[in-house]
Amino acid sequence: MSFREILPLLMAAALGSAATYIAVRPSVTVVRTAEVAPHRPTPPVKAVAAAPADSFTRPSDASPKDEAPKSPFGGRSKGGQGFLPDVEGVSPEVMAKYRAASMKAFQDENVREVFGKMSELRKRLEYASDNEKRDAAQDFQALAGDLREAQKKAVMAADDSIPEKDVDAILDAQAERFRQRQQGKKK
């Protein structure tokens, strides 16, 4: 049966039960009083300060391997490091500083501007032909270079205690990870 055939039957059933309720309803109304519980004030909510980035601990080797370790950002992830895993050759302290500084860098005006340009280019090429997409590859590479420079400047401005060579190593690792993900999508 289609919906158009079922709808009149459902309407008839609904009206029929309403008519039955009205016909069977007793003529005497019973007034019930509800018991009112005394009002208890709710306790005030306590504000909790966020823990500093240095207080996060690395997952121990004793944790079960089939269960993903908890990331410092609250969720569970494969590497246990949230959106940015540790980079080989960079100390955990510097990685923690970089993670905090990169969150500030995403709010930098230059970084947001480059992200906006990349977003506009993606939208413009959403329904483009393969030839147009190939032609726009150079534009994406240029924007990716601009983004890297803008991120580097913003991270260095947010926390100048991070060595420049470590920022370069982390940005290189991020770019390599992105390339690998893109190649995995193409397959």
Stockholm file with secondary structure:
# STOCKHOLM 1.0

chainA/1-187         MSFREILPLLMAAALGSAATYIAVRPSVTVVRTAEVAPHRPTPPVKAVAAAPADSFTRPSDASPKDEAPKSPFGGRSKGGQGFLPDVEGVSPEVMAKYRAASMKAFQDENVREVFGKMSELRKRLEYASDNEKRDAAQDFQALAGDLREAQKKAVMAADDSIPEKDVDAILDAQAERFRQRQQGKKK
#=GR chainA/1-187 SS CCHHHHHHHHHHHHHHHHHHHHHHSCSSCCCCCCCCCCCCCCCCCCCCCCCCGGGCCCCCTTSCTTSCCBCTTSSBCSSSSTTSCCCTTSCHHHHHHHHHHHHHHTTSHHHHHHHHHHHHHHHHTTTCCHHHHHHHHHHHHHHHHHHHHHHHHHHHHHCTTSCHHHHHHHHHHHHHHHHHHHHHHHC
#=GC SS_cons         CCHHHHHHHHHHHHHHHHHHHHHHSCSSCCCCCCCCCCCCCCCCCCCCCCCCGGGCCCCCTTSCTTSCCBCTTSSBCSSSSTTSCCCTTSCHHHHHHHHHHHHHHTTSHHHHHHHHHHHHHHHHTTTCCHHHHHHHHHHHHHHHHHHHHHHHHHHHHHCTTSCHHHHHHHHHHHHHHHHHHHHHHHC
//
